Amino acid sequence: MPNLTLSITEELHEKMKRHSEIRWGDIVRKSISEKIEDLEIMDRLAKKSKLTQADIGEISHKVNRDIFEELNKR
C-alpha cells in the first residue's frame, strides 16, 4: 500500500495528540475517499454536459459576480 506524507501545523499536531484514541490515518483515508467519490460524480455529470468551456466560463463569471455583490450588501 502506498504511503502519503503531509505537513500540519504544530498547533494542529498538539490538538491531535490530546485525542490519541483517534486513528488519524483512518480519518484522513476516509476524507480522501469521500472527496474522490465527489469528484467521480462530478466527472460523470460533466461527461454528459453539452456546455462548452466558454459557457462554463460565462456561468462562473456570473456566479462570482453575484456572490461578490451579495457579500458587499452586508
C-alpha positions as CSV (number, residue, x, y, z in Angstrom):
1,M,0.0,0.0,0.0
2,P,1.5,3.4,-0.9
3,N,2.2,6.0,1.8
4,L,1.3,9.6,1.9
5,T,3.2,12.2,3.9
6,L,1.7,15.6,4.8
7,S,2.6,18.5,6.9
8,I,0.4,20.0,9.6
9,T,0.8,23.0,11.9
10,E,2.3,22.4,15.3
11,E,-0.9,23.7,16.9
12,L,-3.0,21.1,15.0
13,H,-0.5,18.4,16.0
14,E,-0.8,19.3,19.6
15,K,-4.7,19.1,19.4
16,M,-4.4,15.8,17.7
17,K,-2.2,14.4,20.4
18,R,-4.8,15.3,23.0
19,H,-7.0,12.7,21.3
20,S,-4.6,9.8,20.8
21,E,-7.6,7.4,20.9
22,I,-8.5,8.6,17.4
23,R,-6.9,6.8,14.5
24,W,-6.0,9.9,12.5
25,G,-4.8,7.9,9.5
26,D,-8.3,6.4,9.2
27,I,-9.9,9.9,9.3
28,V,-7.6,11.1,6.5
29,R,-8.2,8.0,4.4
30,K,-12.0,8.4,4.8
31,S,-11.8,12.1,3.9
32,I,-9.8,11.5,0.8
33,S,-12.1,8.6,-0.3
34,E,-15.2,10.8,0.1
35,K,-13.6,13.6,-1.9
36,I,-12.6,11.2,-4.7
37,E,-16.2,9.9,-4.8
38,D,-17.5,13.5,-5.1
39,L,-15.0,14.2,-7.9
40,E,-16.0,11.0,-9.7
41,I,-19.7,12.1,-9.6
42,M,-18.7,15.5,-11.0
43,D,-16.8,13.8,-13.7
44,R,-19.7,11.6,-14.7
45,L,-22.0,14.7,-14.8
46,A,-19.6,16.8,-16.7
47,K,-19.2,14.0,-19.3
48,K,-22.9,14.2,-20.1
49,S,-22.9,18.0,-20.3
50,K,-23.2,19.8,-23.6
51,L,-21.7,23.0,-22.2
52,T,-18.7,24.4,-23.9
53,Q,-15.7,25.8,-22.0
54,A,-16.9,29.3,-22.9
55,D,-20.3,28.5,-21.4
56,I,-18.7,27.4,-18.2
57,G,-16.5,30.5,-18.1
58,E,-19.6,32.7,-18.5
59,I,-21.6,30.9,-15.8
60,S,-18.6,31.0,-13.5
61,H,-18.2,34.8,-14.1
62,K,-21.9,35.4,-13.4
63,V,-21.9,33.3,-10.2
64,N,-18.7,35.0,-8.9
65,R,-20.2,38.5,-9.7
66,D,-23.4,37.6,-7.9
67,I,-21.6,36.3,-4.9
68,F,-19.4,39.4,-4.8
69,E,-22.5,41.7,-5.0
70,E,-24.3,39.8,-2.3
71,L,-21.3,39.9,0.1
72,N,-20.9,43.6,-0.5
73,K,-24.6,44.2,0.6
74,R,-23.8,43.1,4.1
